[in-house]
Amino acid sequence: MLRHKLQCFDCQREPAASEADFRCTICGGLLEVKFDLKGKKKPAWDHRQLSVWKYREILPIENEESIVSLAEGGTGLHRCRRLGRELGLQKLYVKNEGENPTGSFKDRGMTVAISKAKELGKKKVLCASTGNTAASLAAYSARAGMECIVLVPKGKVAGGKMLQVTMHGAKIIQVKGDFDQAFVTALELTKRRRELYLMNSLNPYRLEGQKTLAFEISDQLDSKTPDTVILPVGNGGNISAAWKGFTEFQQLSIAKTRPRMIGIQAEKASPIAKAVKRRENKIRPVHNPQTIATAIRIGSPVNWPKVLKAIKESKGTAETVTDSEILEAQRQLATLEGIFVEPASAASIAGLKKLKTNRRVDPSETIVCVTTGHGLKDPSILNRLPKSQTGYSLETSDQTSIDNIERAL
Ligand code: F0G
């Protein structure tokens, strides 16, 4: 493993980090892991299989025996010719993170953060979540033999995710209100009880795992950097982790350039996209955020400084999409490409469609849309589909009924 340190993202100093909330003890800024990559060559990892741990030299785990894994990463980068044709784009790819062990990109971060927790001797982990982080943490803590507590917004978590956390035996606390209230509660609990280890994306070790998304995209394109990478944004951990990953590959001279990063938010939960559009360097939190994409129903995203910097440095942008645009994109991706993703993930496709319509992407660009979670996470979408798509019902198998069905084929 290469040398690294924890550093404040804002003041660049190396404070004695407060582990309770992972904030800089000097200025209160977000923390990040800094690897010393100056003058370093690419580690000899080419022979290894594509996965998070392929890149272990630049992951912050001291001892390989600490690694807790369920075989995460190595997800498909799918060339989408049929959808591309429909949208008028020549080189469209989908990096499908729903192929991870618990069905979302969170597993990339969780394998690293839980391994770190083990290395630090932690026994009890906790997070606030809209569902996927909770499902992932529940699985990895079960694998590590740790106690797990998840705080979720009451009645607002997709059914598949609730089933996962329940099945893995996490202690579930349903908080009245949104994710934002659940997060404040989680922070308060970690301050009161020192034995609790926070696993939200404030934990910089998680983002280290998530940066491997960028490494894999680069490797899957034979080190040719895509022009544009589009991701759904909630708390902003993933887009900033991906940007860090692309930056580190450039520092190691593996890639020559870095892509333009574009973040997509749901219209009524879009503090980051609004800040970008208004050209402000701070967000204004949204109260009572609303969207069918419950995974990104967040009004006060904690990683906003990292997101705004990634978008600015990459000359990227942010866009908003409506719930019906999200549902339409979800169906298009499923019917044209066979890739079934949850609504939050489809936001990246819906955003791309809007950007193409507004001529903010070029037809010949290489574009990667990241789809972050599997479609089976949220079966409630079935109720939102038009009747014509949910099948015919055959009451009896008499000849007339079969004749009617045949006519409809
Ligand atoms: N897509 C999905 C499917 C998600 O679950 C999330 C976040 C995001 C996108 C946004 O990623 O927060 O890194 O910008 N889900 C979190 C959770 C909040 O608790 O599962 P982000």
Residues whose N, C-alpha, C, O or C-beta is under 5 A from the ligand:
A	BS01	F0G	A128 S129 T130 G131 N132 T133 A134 P232 V233 G234 N235 G236 G237 N238 I239 A295 A344 S345 T372 G373
